[in-house]
Amino acid sequence: MSRAQRFLERFRAADDAQNPLDMLHEDSEGFGAVLAEAPEALAEALMHDAGRAPAGPAFVNPRAYASAACDADGTIVIADPAFAAWAAPLNRGRAELGALRAGRASVSYLLEDRGKFIAVAAAPLAAARHWPLAPEVRRALERGEACYALVAHLPPTLQPRGLATAARLFGFSAREVSMAEALVRGGDVREAARLEGIGYETGRDAIKSAMAKAGCHRQGEFVALCLQIESGEQPGDLAIEPVLRDIFGLTERQARIAGTIARGLTREECAQRLGLSVNIVKSELKAIFAQCELQSVVQLTTLVGHIQAVAALAEATDIDLSVATRGAEPLRLLPRRDRPGRIAFADHGPRDGIPLICLHTATTGRHLPAMAIAALQAGGIRPITLDRPGFGLTSMIEGDYLQHNMRDILEILDALGIARTCILARGGTMVLAHFAAQHPDRFDRAVVLNPEPPPVRDGRLAGLQGHVKRLVYSRPGLVAPLATHLSRRASARTVERLVLQVVGGSAADRATLADRDILAAYVRSTQQSAMQGGAGFLAIARCEPHETVQRLDDGSRITILCGAEDTMYAASDSVPYWQSLWPGSRAEIVPGTGRMMLFQRPDLVAAALRGEGAG
């Protein structure tokens, strides 16, 4: 039996208690052999494993949650004030723990005699250690006074700051915020206006204005977005349909319709997505409303939003509670003008600095270490970081991926009133190439770090990363299961080990990542790229290595900086190619640097962007 066959057998035999990605670290040569010899078999095994894998990392806002603890029978022993206030109307005061898996987290619920429902994430302390638990709840679990942690997602009206995050990201007025909160509470605009003590038309206009700022066309879509923003950054494709079937007795089809409608789709769009007739969707939706005691799509969206928020805790590979305390990232969500979805970006300032759009790699997101941001700012630069489509909080979008990348950049520049920008390409060299060619009037200077060569010129195809690159170059369709699997298994520990394995041949990169702040920021950025199940990575794999690059007549505004210790690409493979397309561009191989050059020599990047040292 070959090494590849042995690896596949062990991979298929791995159970929930053993993360198959750990096998990659234990036997990277075996994993590489499978990639080289039997990628189809690996893809099949990965797709099979995806159904039982956790749902990826979650970045959770603890202010949006309340906690309690219960005994083995589900009776609540202790609760924090917010949980107690919300659960007070419940007659029985106990959680239905029948679905709890031994030693694992799951979505459970509290249910009163009259049918009032509160979704909770439930788990023993070992599985809930990183959840947002109140100190008194955590102490009760640690002392053995209770068996299971319960965490509920609070309605905005019970959260300390309501919809403050959505208000900041979209620039809502005070009236728009209060009406949005009332809409969640009341279920429709008329009831929301009554709760606010204002006229229906005034309330309707406030909601319409808020929806326009958020780029939403329907109230359900708007409510879902606001709830998700306040919860944090959650993984996609959470398994909520089983919860809907379990709690409300919905059929499988009804649960799928409920979940789809709650994502903001119309009845017609839902029918098309699920391969059903519109009449069936409408009929089933009436049954869903009756079964769940709902009156509107907004109420359905709110119900599903609460379930999704606790499912993010129950299913996440890794949980980061720093969303509420970071504060330093000036995140904005910009609705696309004439395309669906939103663009996530952060303008770090200062306003009088040289504008710099920062393009991330295929395996990272917008997040940069604080030291890198500060170093660029000290060099007179205004860093503007963004998530590319399918990464972080930027919506994936169908169509020409490179064109959508460029249109996102243009819309950010227009929103900030910036006429021309510099570009830093840590990845996204193809985006830069096309942007410089198609929008020269908006382009000033660029720095490209460790650019990729075309596939036929890439001489570094040995080892694990070489096998992955071969697959991307030759069989991009087989990358989807790998990308999905990696994103769903992307715990901080796994990502850290992968990163250190990739850069392990570079002493410079190992030294840089020995700084725990830099490593933590890099791991978070990598996890950010997994929030949409690897959709962005897959789009890049399918288009960028195979796209034809438009030449520039004058490339003198572009500087190429290559780390002498970069383990991913060789400068001798990439620099001649890019300089042939960018005549006049300057290239430098920088000693003592590697893949992490931005964190090692931000001064060189800033100097090049200021035009210093250019030919």
Buried (B, 14 or more C-beta within 10 A) or exposed (E): EEBBBBBBEBBEEBEEEEBBBBBBBEBBEBBBBBBBBBBEBBBBBBEEBBEEBBBBBBBBBBBBBBBBBBBEEBEBBBBBEBBBEBBEEBEEBBBBBEBBEEEBBBBBBBBBEEEEBBBBBBBBBEBBBBBBBBEBBBBBBEEEEBBBBBBBBBBBEBBEBBBBBBBBBBEBEEBBBBBBBBBBBBBBBEBBBBBBEBEEEEBBBBBBBBBBBBBBEBBBBBBBBBBBBBBBBBBBEBBBBBBBBBBBEBBEBBBBBBBBBBBBBBBEBBBEBBEBEBEBBBEBBEEBBEBBEBEBBBBBBBBBBBBBBBBBBBBBBBBBBBBBEEEEBBBBBBBBEEBEBBBBBBBBEEEEBBBBBBBBBBBBBBBBBBBBBEBBBEBBBBBBBBBBBBBBBBBBBEEEBBEBBBBBBBBBBEBBEBEBBBBBBBBBBBBBBBBBBBBBEBBBBBBBBBBBBBBEBBEBBEBBBBBBBBBBBEBBEBBBBBBBBBBBBBBBBBBBBBBBBBBEBBEBBBEBBEBEEBBBBBBBBBBBBBBBBBBBBBBBBBBBBEBEBEEBEEBBBBBBBBBBBBBBBBBEBBBEBBBEBBEBBBBBBBEEBBBBBBBBBBEBBBBBBBBEEBE
